[in-house]
Amino acid sequence: MSILKLFSGLILCFLIISCVNCERSKNYILEDECNLVVIIPPSDYSNLFKTKGYDPISKEEKFYEDDNRWLDFYKKEIRGRYHC
């Protein structure tokens, strides 16, 4: 029974600690911006979204790297500009 209480306590502590900075995490993600015409499609790395393109306004060439997982959902849909 004491192992169950210890395990339950650890899970509770983890849940409380993991949500302490939810507001900061939300703001970090909301401030992220990627305005890019993709030339080279995203990489196939499992934990890193990495691509190359240019800013459509300034025409400046840019590389974009991000470890936020939400962009990974769209890797198959994002194709390079010169993709056949």
QUIPE-V609456 format. One record per helix or strand. SS is the DSSP state (H for helix, E for strand). FROM is the first residue (numbers start at 1). LEN is the number of residues. If there is no record, write none. Layout:
ss;from;len
SS;FROM;LEN
SS;FROM;LEN
This chain:
ss;from;len
H;2;17
H;22;10
E;37;4
E;49;6
E;61;6
H;69;6
